[in-house]
Amino acid sequence: MSKVKELAYVGYEVSDLAAWEHFGVDLLGMQFGEKTTSGFTLRTDHKAHRWVVEAGAADDLVVSGYEVASEPELDAIVQGLGSAGFEVTEGDAALAADRKVDRIFVTTDPMGNRVELVSGFADAETPFESTKLLGSFVTGNGGAGHQVLLTGDVSREEYLAFYVDLLGFKISDIIVEEVAPGIVADLIFLHCNPRHHTVAFGNLPFPKVAHHFMLEVSDIRDVGLAYDRCLDARQPFEMTLGMHPNDRMFSFYVRTPSGFNVEYGWGALLIDDETWEVKTLDRLHSWGHRPPQVLAEQLAHTATDEVH
């Protein structure tokens, strides 16, 4: 069947453009792309942009752009969505120019998230250059990265019908863990290329549509350097350094100026569909990924014990 090939870009509506530029460029090492009529873009590789940041009150994800390999495949996906009852509208030339694509169709997933399906996503006119990275961001055929989105009351059957049956994603694995008494994290991870997951969904106690977006780097030293830059800038953390049991990403989670998170990591495994087996795991983290307040309390106790 026709399927999307990657997460090409994401778009966020944010209330503080200056804070976001500092966060993306100075702390995370992304490259400023260009100014737009309502904000700016950010680059992580040779593509024209990977993040579109626009001024607004949402402080959250407002669009996910998925690239399809060819126009015939794009047409096939659009036809399938229409046959399944989803409204799909072809974007005009102005929107295509803003997104730097040849063709674009707009639809909405079962949670109400705007989804843009595109072909011909353009390269930038200049090479990617970061003033902070020793290595590079890992993109290529894995696309921009991955994101974890909240599902609210929408059933798993309903959103999988959209993402798996119509967009062509495949299930990577599932994690179910009781993270607090009576609070169960139940997430399902989906891939459309060798990256372990491009998108994951779950119903977590979190106030945003986006729980996090993941940036992967090629040099493990860049994880430590970004961690230090965020610490020095007093950027709030969601979780300390740690590792996941499913994609085995070594990473930390830092809060964006809008309140959702960026996972910044290294070393995620790749999926070979010929040999991959879908499993259900019982924990979100192999080690680490402690909430910062818990770590602070432990360090404070340690310091107190040493004094006494």
C-alpha positions in Angstrom: 0.0 0.0 0.0 1.0 3.6 -0.4 2.4 5.1 2.8 4.1 8.2 4.2 7.9 7.9 4.2 8.9 10.4 7.0 8.0 13.1 9.4 9.2 16.0 7.2 8.4 19.0 9.6 6.4 20.1 12.5 4.8 23.5 13.3 4.4 25.1 16.7 2.4 28.1 17.7 4.3 29.9 20.5 3.8 32.9 22.7 7.5 34.0 23.0 9.4 33.9 19.7 12.6 35.3 21.2 12.8 32.6 23.9 12.2 30.0 21.3 15.0 31.2 19.0 17.4 31.1 22.0 16.1 27.7 23.0 16.4 26.2 19.5 19.6 27.8 18.3 21.7 28.5 21.4 20.7 25.6 23.6 19.8 22.8 21.2 22.2 23.7 18.3 19.7 24.0 15.5 20.2 26.5 12.7 18.0 29.5 12.2 16.3 29.1 8.9 14.5 32.2 7.8 12.1 34.8 9.1 8.5 34.3 8.0 5.5 36.6 8.2 4.5 35.3 11.6 7.7 33.8 13.0 10.7 31.8 11.8 11.9 28.4 10.8 14.6 26.1 12.2 16.9 23.6 10.4 18.6 20.4 11.6 19.9 19.2 8.2 20.0 20.0 4.5 16.3 20.5 4.2 14.8 24.0 4.0 13.4 23.6 7.5 12.3 21.0 10.0 10.5 23.2 12.5 8.1 26.1 11.7 7.7 28.4 14.7 4.8 30.9 14.5 3.5 33.5 17.0 0.3 32.6 18.7 -1.4 31.6 22.0 -1.5 27.8 21.6 2.0 27.1 22.9 1.7 23.7 21.3 1.9 21.6 18.2 -0.3 23.0 15.4 0.8 20.9 12.4 2.6 17.7 11.5 3.9 17.5 7.9 4.5 14.0 6.5 6.2 13.4 3.2 5.2 10.8 0.7 7.7 9.5 -1.8 5.9 10.2 -5.0 2.8 12.1 -6.3 1.0 8.9 -7.4 1.4 7.6 -3.8 0.3 10.9 -2.4 -2.9 10.8 -4.6 -3.5 7.2 -3.4 -3.3 8.2 0.2 -5.6 11.2 -0.3 -8.1 9.0 -2.1 -8.0 6.4 0.7 -8.6 9.1 3.3 -11.5 10.5 1.4 -13.1 7.0 1.0 -12.7 6.5 4.7 -14.7 9.7 5.4 -11.9 12.1 6.2 -12.1 15.6 4.7 -8.9 16.3 2.7 -8.2 19.7 1.0 -5.4 20.5 -1.4 -3.4 23.4 -0.3 -2.9 26.4 -2.6 0.3 27.6 -4.1 1.0 30.0 -1.2 0.8 27.3 1.4 3.0 25.0 -0.8 5.6 27.8 -1.1 5.6 28.4 2.7 6.2 24.7 3.4 8.8 24.4 0.6 7.0 21.5 -1.1 5.6 20.7 -4.6 2.2 19.6 -3.5 0.3 19.6 -0.2 -2.9 18.2 1.2 -4.4 19.1 4.5 -6.5 16.8 6.7 -7.2 16.2 10.4 -6.5 13.1 12.5 -9.1 11.6 14.9 -7.7 13.7 17.8 -8.2 16.9 15.8 -4.5 17.4 15.0 -3.8 19.1 11.6 -1.9 16.8 9.3 -0.2 17.9 6.1 0.7 15.3 3.5 3.3 16.6 1.0 5.6 15.6 -1.9 8.7 17.3 -3.1 10.0 18.7 0.2 12.8 21.0 -0.8 16.4 21.2 0.2 17.8 24.4 1.6 19.9 26.7 -0.7 22.9 26.5 1.7 24.5 23.7 3.7 23.4 23.0 7.3 25.7 24.6 9.9 25.4 24.5 13.6 27.4 26.8 15.9 27.1 24.3 18.8 27.3 20.7 17.5 30.4 18.6 17.3 28.6 16.1 15.1 25.2 16.4 13.3 21.6 15.7 13.8 20.4 12.3 12.7 17.8 12.7 10.0 18.3 11.2 6.5 15.7 8.5 5.7 14.5 8.6 9.3 13.0 12.1 8.8 13.0 15.0 11.3 12.8 12.8 14.4 9.9 11.5 16.4 7.0 13.0 18.5 4.8 11.7 21.2 1.2 13.0 21.1 -1.6 12.8 23.6 -4.9 11.1 22.5 -7.4 12.2 25.1 -10.6 10.1 24.9 -10.0 8.9 21.3 -9.8 5.1 21.2 -6.7 3.3 20.0 -8.7 1.5 17.4 -9.8 4.8 15.9 -6.4 6.5 15.6 -4.7 3.4 14.4 -7.2 3.2 11.6 -6.0 6.6 10.5 -2.2 6.2 11.0 -1.8 2.5 10.2 -4.6 1.6 7.8 -4.6 4.9 5.8 -1.1 6.5 6.2 0.8 3.2 6.3 2.5 3.3 9.6 3.5 0.0 11.3 3.5 -0.8 15.0 6.9 -0.9 16.6 5.9 -1.9 20.2 3.8 -1.0 23.2 4.7 0.1 26.7 2.3 -0.2 29.6 3.5 0.9 33.1 1.8 2.1 36.2 3.8 5.2 36.8 1.9 6.2 40.0 -0.9 4.6 42.0 -3.9 4.4 39.7 -2.1 6.2 36.8 -1.1 3.9 33.9 1.0 5.1 31.0 -0.1 3.1 27.9 1.8 4.1 24.8 2.0 2.7 21.3 4.9 3.4 19.0 4.7 3.6 15.2 7.3 3.7 12.5 7.2 4.4 8.7 10.9 4.0 8.1 13.9 2.5 9.9 13.7 5.0 12.8 12.2 3.0 15.8 9.3 5.4 15.9 8.2 8.5 14.1 5.1 9.0 16.2 3.8 7.5 19.4 0.4 8.0 21.1 -0.8 7.7 24.6 -3.3 9.0 27.1 -1.1 10.6 29.8 -1.8 13.3 32.4 -0.2 16.1 30.4 -1.7 19.5 29.5 -0.4 19.7 25.9 -1.1 17.9 22.6 2.6 17.3 22.2 4.4 15.6 25.1 7.7 15.8 23.3 9.7 16.0 20.1 12.9 14.0 19.8 16.1 15.3 18.3 18.8 12.7 17.8 22.5 13.6 17.4 25.3 11.6 15.9 28.0 12.3 18.6 27.3 11.3 22.2 29.3 14.3 23.4 26.6 16.6 22.0 24.1 15.1 24.4 26.3 16.1 27.3 27.1 19.5 25.9 23.4 20.3 25.3 22.6 19.0 28.8 25.2 21.5 30.3 23.9 24.4 28.1 20.4 23.8 29.3 21.5 23.5 33.0 23.6 26.7 32.7 20.7 28.5 31.1 18.3 27.3 33.9 16.0 25.8 31.3 13.6 23.5 33.2 14.1 19.8 32.8 11.4 17.2 32.5 13.7 14.2 33.0 17.4 13.7 33.7 19.7 11.5 31.6 18.5 8.0 31.0 17.6 5.3 28.5 14.5 3.8 27.1 14.1 0.0 26.8 12.4 0.0 23.4 14.5 2.3 21.1 17.5 2.3 23.6 17.9 6.1 23.2 20.3 7.7 25.6 18.7 11.0 26.3 17.4 13.7 28.5 14.1 15.7 28.4 14.1 19.5 28.6 11.0 21.7 28.6 10.5 24.1 25.7 9.5 27.7 26.4 6.0 26.6 25.6 5.8 23.9 28.3 6.0 20.7 26.3 9.4 18.9 26.0 12.3 18.1 23.7 14.0 14.7 24.1 17.6 15.1 23.1 19.4 11.9 22.5 21.9 9.6 20.9 22.1 6.0 19.7 18.6 4.8 19.0 18.3 1.4 17.3 16.9 1.0 13.8 14.1 -1.3 12.8 14.4 -4.0 10.1 10.8 -5.0 9.2 12.0 -8.4 8.0 13.1 -9.4 11.5 11.3 -7.0 13.9 8.9 -8.5 16.4 6.3 -6.4 18.1 6.4 -6.7 21.9 4.7 -5.2 24.9 7.1 -3.9 27.5 6.3 -3.0 31.2 8.5 0.0 31.7 9.2 3.3 30.1 12.8 3.7 31.2 15.7 1.2 31.5 17.5 3.5 33.9 17.7 7.2 34.7 15.2 9.7 33.3 14.5 10.9 36.9 12.2 13.8 37.5 14.6 16.7 38.4 12.8 17.4 41.7 13.3 13.8 42.8 17.0 14.0 42.0 17.3 17.3 43.8 15.7 15.8 46.9 18.1 12.8 46.8 21.1 15.1 46.4 19.9 17.3 49.3 19.5 14.2 51.6 23.0 13.1 50.6 24.4 16.4 51.4 22.6 16.5 54.8 23.8 13.0 55.6 27.4 14.0 54.9 27.1 17.0 57.2 25.8 14.8 60.0 
